[in-house]
Amino acid sequence: MESRKTIRRDSIRKRIRKIVTGTAERPRLSVFRSNKQIYAQLIDDISGKTLIAASSREQLPMEDAVNKVDKASVVGKVLGERALAAGLTEVVFDRGGYLYHGRVKSLAEGARNAGLKF
């Protein structure tokens, strides 16, 4: 049985996805947050393919990342650098039904600092 929190997040996620779609020129930056890790992908919804991905499970330079919020910022920065290397500068942000604070906000700001435009 799903919790009320999960059901609420799914309904928010569906409401966002009705509006937000990614293209090859302007992909969707999708965020998934688990209890321990954070994952981000750039998705082209027209072809249904993931273009670029990054997560906190990878071997990233996390030497100054003390907590999960700092790790999310590093993941956003790495994703932004990979996107710029692939020639992508603009994205559409999909927070995945999560509130825009904490780790989700930190990931978005890390991607913006790397040079992505939302």
N, C-alpha and C positions, 0 to 999 in steps of 0.2 A: 504494500500500500504506500502510495506516494504521500509525502508530507504536504501540508498546506503551502510551505515555503517553496517547494519544488513546483507545485501546480501554479503558483503565482508567477514564478520565474518563467515557466513555459508559456503562460499567456502573454506576459510582457514580451518575450522573445518572438512569439508569433506576430504580435502587433508591430514590432520593429521590422521584421522580415517582410511584411506586406509592403513596406515603403522602401527599405534599403536593399539595393541590388548592386552587384559589382560587375564591371565590364573588364575587358582586357586592358583598356587604357586607364581605367579608374577602378581597381579591384576593391573588394570588401575586406576590411581588416576585421576578422572575426576573433573574439577572445573567448577562451574557455578557462575557467578557474576551478581547480580542485582544492581540496583542503591543504595539500602540500605543494603543488606545482601550479604553473600558469603556462598556457599554450596560446600562441597567436598564429594566424594564417592569413595570407592574402589570397582571396578566392575570386576567380572569374566565374560568375554564376551563369553566364550565357553558355559557355562550353562545359561548365560543371567541373572545373579543374582547380586544384590548389597550385598557385604559382610559386609562393615562397612560404616557408614556415619557420618558426623558432619556438623553443620552449625552455623552461628552466631545467629540464632533464639533460640538456646537452652540456658538453664541456665548454662552458662560456667563461670569460674572465670575471669571476664573481669575487675577487679578492676583497673589494670594499663593500660587498653586499652582505650586510649583517642579518637582515630580516627579509621576510617575503616581499615587502613593498620595494625594497632595494633590488631584489632579484627581478621583480617585474619590470623595473626601470631598465635594467640591463638587457632583458629580453626584448623590450621595445626598441632600445637603441640598436641592438643587433639586427632585428627585423628591418628597421629603417635603413641601415647600412646595406643590407642584402637587397632591399627594394631599389635603392638608388643605383647599386651596381648593375641591376637588371634593367635600369632605365625607367623605373616607375617613380613618379614624384607625387602623385595625388592618389588618395584612397578615400573610401567611405567607411566610417567607423561603425562597427556593429558590436555593441557592448554585451550582446548575448543574454539580455534580460537581467544582468547584474546592475546594481546601482553604480553611478559614476563617482566612485570615491575609493580610496585605498589602493589596492593592487591594480584595479582596472584603470584608474586615473593615472597611476604611476607608469603603467605600460604605455598609455596614450601619450603622456608627456615625454617619455623616453623616445618614442617614435618621432614625435614632433621635433625634439632636439637633434635627432639624427638627420632631419631635413624633409620628412614627409609632410605633406599638406593635407589637412582634413577638410 
